[in-house]
Amino acid sequence: FAAQRHVLTYMEDAVSQLLENREDISQYGIARFFTEYFNSVQQGTHILFREFSFVQATPHNRASFLRTFWRCFRTVGKNGGKYSSICCYLLTAQEYHCLLQLLCPDFPMELTQKAARIVLMDAAMDCLMSFSDFLFAFQIQFYYSEFLESVAAIYQDLLAGKNPNTVIVPTSSSGQHRQRQPPNDCNPLEGVEASLFYQCLESLCDRSKYSCPPSALVKEMLNSAQRMTFYGFLMALAKDQGINRALGALPDKGDLFLDPAMDQELEKLVAQVSGLSVSGPASSSVDMVNMPVRNSPRINSPWKPLHHRRKMDAESEGSNEETDSSEN
């Protein structure tokens, strides 16, 4: 159970956080720190502003990041906006990458580009995408990253007429840096035999120690076609609501822009802000503008992300060096 739930990973991270922030934590107590740390793991907020190596470290971390990205930026798809007169903003891969970096500053551009390629296929990478299209493609690419690297290798072998006897399972580190050579999927007659493709993928799922889509759903998907291209397969994975439910990070596409709990919290915040900005029924707009800002009390967190603490230390060291040089 401990290995399956990656308990050791979280214990090591908690101890590392404790040592990095021991001066701050001393005023709260170690017991409270561990309680709040594992509560944040359970709630999925522990991945906020963390380094990419930690965000991708476990399936739970990946699912938490996907859920957080959706909850933070679902209004991008809900509201009308850029280049769209219908119902949603359309953004480029670079712009979606900027959103991802708001949650994970060192999130690699390569993963964003791979997710965009699933949507755009042969179109230029600077083309616009809807939030829902990008989100479900990104979910498949990010959560099943190692699986997709092996699928790409199997597909290339089948295209070359080889029978892939050895299943290639990349490490978590190699999967994020290796450039995937996009197969030529322009011609609908191209691709590989779907039944043979599934046999190889079934073997991959049986042997892989990384997350894979449910083989029954993959089989159902490939049984509906005689031949399958690589990006056709990835797009089918992204659109399959059964796989989405099995993963459990995002709601169904029809409910993508619904989040009652978050909406309720936002309504409370709006009500509080409205209450602070209205001094009385006879107040003018000028009076409202000139009202003093009330700063709500801020509760310090008993722990900080590692990269944030290191950044603060580096800045303080730099300021000390400047002070020393000025004194000399």
Solvent accessible surface area in square Angstrom, and as a share of the most:
residue,aa,sasa,rsa
1,F,177,0.74
2,A,59,0.45
3,A,92,0.71
4,Q,136,0.60
5,R,143,0.52
6,H,62,0.28
7,V,55,0.32
8,L,125,0.62
9,T,42,0.24
10,Y,11,0.04
11,M,79,0.35
12,E,104,0.46
13,D,14,0.07
14,A,0,0.00
15,V,62,0.36
16,S,41,0.26
17,Q,0,0.00
18,L,27,0.14
19,L,101,0.50
20,E,60,0.27
21,N,0,0.00
22,R,153,0.56
23,E,129,0.58
24,D,39,0.20
25,I,1,0.01
26,S,88,0.57
27,Q,132,0.59
28,Y,49,0.19
29,G,28,0.27
30,I,102,0.52
31,A,81,0.63
32,R,103,0.38
33,F,0,0.00
34,F,50,0.21
35,T,80,0.47
36,E,53,0.24
37,Y,0,0.00
38,F,71,0.30
39,N,65,0.33
40,S,14,0.09
41,V,15,0.09
42,Q,143,0.64
43,Q,127,0.57
44,G,4,0.04
45,T,64,0.37
46,H,1,0.00
47,I,0,0.00
48,L,51,0.25
49,F,98,0.41
50,R,1,0.00
51,E,37,0.17
52,F,7,0.03
53,S,74,0.48
54,F,14,0.06
55,V,0,0.00
56,Q,20,0.09
57,A,48,0.37
58,T,2,0.01
59,P,47,0.30
60,H,71,0.32
61,N,0,0.00
62,R,18,0.07
63,A,12,0.10
64,S,1,0.01
65,F,0,0.00
66,L,0,0.00
67,R,79,0.29
68,T,21,0.12
69,F,0,0.00
70,W,20,0.07
71,R,79,0.29
72,C,64,0.39
73,F,29,0.12
74,R,4,0.01
75,T,55,0.32
76,V,24,0.14
77,G,2,0.01
78,K,95,0.40
79,N,75,0.38
80,G,48,0.46
81,G,28,0.27
82,K,71,0.30
83,Y,155,0.59
84,S,22,0.14
85,S,119,0.77
86,I,153,0.78
87,C,73,0.44
88,C,19,0.12
89,Y,73,0.28
90,L,45,0.22
91,L,21,0.11
92,T,26,0.15
93,A,3,0.02
94,Q,96,0.43
95,E,52,0.23
96,Y,0,0.00
97,H,10,0.04
98,C,63,0.38
99,L,29,0.14
100,L,0,0.00
101,Q,66,0.29
102,L,109,0.54
103,L,8,0.04
104,C,0,0.00
105,P,64,0.40
106,D,79,0.41
107,F,3,0.01
108,P,29,0.18
109,M,54,0.24
110,E,24,0.11
111,L,4,0.02
112,T,0,0.00
113,Q,75,0.33
114,K,14,0.06
115,A,0,0.00
116,A,0,0.00
117,R,54,0.20
118,I,0,0.00
119,V,31,0.18
120,L,21,0.11
121,M,60,0.27
122,D,93,0.48
123,A,43,0.33
124,A,59,0.46
125,M,54,0.24
126,D,104,0.54
127,C,47,0.28
128,L,65,0.32
129,M,4,0.02
130,S,19,0.12
131,F,0,0.00
132,S,16,0.10
133,D,62,0.32
134,F,0,0.00
135,L,0,0.00
136,F,10,0.04
137,A,1,0.01
138,F,1,0.00
139,Q,2,0.01
140,I,1,0.01
141,Q,0,0.00
142,F,2,0.01
143,Y,29,0.11
144,Y,6,0.02
145,S,8,0.05
146,E,6,0.03
147,F,2,0.01
148,L,0,0.00
149,E,5,0.02
150,S,1,0.01
151,V,0,0.00
152,A,12,0.09
153,A,25,0.19
154,I,4,0.02
155,Y,1,0.00
156,Q,69,0.31
157,D,37,0.19
158,L,20,0.10
159,L,80,0.40
160,A,71,0.55
161,G,69,0.66
162,K,124,0.53
163,N,103,0.53
164,P,22,0.14
165,N,120,0.62
166,T,104,0.61
167,V,23,0.13
168,I,76,0.39
169,V,52,0.30
170,P,9,0.06
171,T,77,0.45
172,S,42,0.27
173,S,65,0.42
174,S,45,0.29
175,G,1,0.01
176,Q,29,0.13
177,H,126,0.56
178,R,108,0.40
179,Q,121,0.54
180,R,23,0.09
181,Q,128,0.57
182,P,79,0.49
183,P,15,0.09
184,N,99,0.51
185,D,16,0.08
186,C,89,0.53
187,N,66,0.34
188,P,119,0.75
189,L,143,0.71
190,E,65,0.29
191,G,5,0.05
192,V,7,0.04
193,E,90,0.40
194,A,2,0.01
195,S,60,0.38
196,L,69,0.34
197,F,0,0.00
198,Y,26,0.10
199,Q,108,0.48
200,C,15,0.09
201,L,1,0.01
202,E,72,0.32
203,S,34,0.22
204,L,1,0.00
205,C,28,0.17
206,D,115,0.60
207,R,150,0.55
208,S,20,0.13
209,K,166,0.70
210,Y,54,0.20
211,S,34,0.22
212,C,32,0.19
213,P,2,0.01
214,P,46,0.29
215,S,43,0.28
216,A,74,0.57
217,L,45,0.22
218,V,2,0.01
219,K,95,0.40
220,E,119,0.53
221,M,22,0.10
222,L,3,0.01
223,N,102,0.52
224,S,98,0.63
225,A,37,0.29
226,Q,161,0.71
227,R,125,0.45
228,M,24,0.11
229,T,21,0.12
230,F,0,0.00
231,Y,11,0.04
232,G,22,0.21
233,F,0,0.00
234,L,0,0.00
235,M,41,0.18
236,A,28,0.22
237,L,1,0.01
238,A,6,0.05
239,K,141,0.60
240,D,39,0.20
241,Q,43,0.19
242,G,23,0.22
243,I,1,0.00
244,N,3,0.01
245,R,148,0.54
246,A,62,0.48
247,L,20,0.10
248,G,46,0.44
249,A,5,0.04
250,L,12,0.06
251,P,34,0.21
252,D,43,0.22
253,K,106,0.45
254,G,72,0.69
255,D,67,0.34
256,L,1,0.00
257,F,61,0.25
258,L,105,0.52
259,D,12,0.06
260,P,105,0.66
261,A,61,0.47
262,M,51,0.23
263,D,41,0.21
264,Q,102,0.45
265,E,91,0.41
266,L,78,0.39
267,E,115,0.52
268,K,99,0.42
269,L,99,0.49
270,V,96,0.55
271,A,63,0.49
272,Q,112,0.50
273,V,96,0.55
274,S,53,0.34
275,G,53,0.51
276,L,74,0.37
277,S,41,0.27
278,V,84,0.48
279,S,75,0.48
280,G,23,0.22
281,P,152,0.95
282,A,99,0.77
283,S,33,0.21
284,S,51,0.33
285,S,80,0.52
286,V,96,0.55
287,D,74,0.39
288,M,79,0.35
289,V,123,0.71
290,N,110,0.56
291,M,55,0.25
292,P,117,0.74
293,V,128,0.74
294,R,180,0.66
295,N,136,0.70
296,S,93,0.60
297,P,129,0.81
298,R,218,0.79
299,I,148,0.75
300,N,100,0.51
301,S,62,0.40
302,P,6,0.04
303,W,32,0.11
304,K,52,0.22
305,P,25,0.16
306,L,11,0.06
307,H,55,0.24
308,H,75,0.34
309,R,36,0.13
310,R,128,0.47
311,K,124,0.53
312,M,84,0.37
313,D,59,0.30
314,A,62,0.48
315,E,105,0.47
316,S,53,0.34
317,E,105,0.47
318,G,30,0.29
319,S,57,0.37
320,N,89,0.46
321,E,120,0.54
322,E,123,0.55
323,T,69,0.40
324,D,78,0.40
325,S,74,0.48
326,S,90,0.58
327,E,132,0.59
328,N,162,0.83
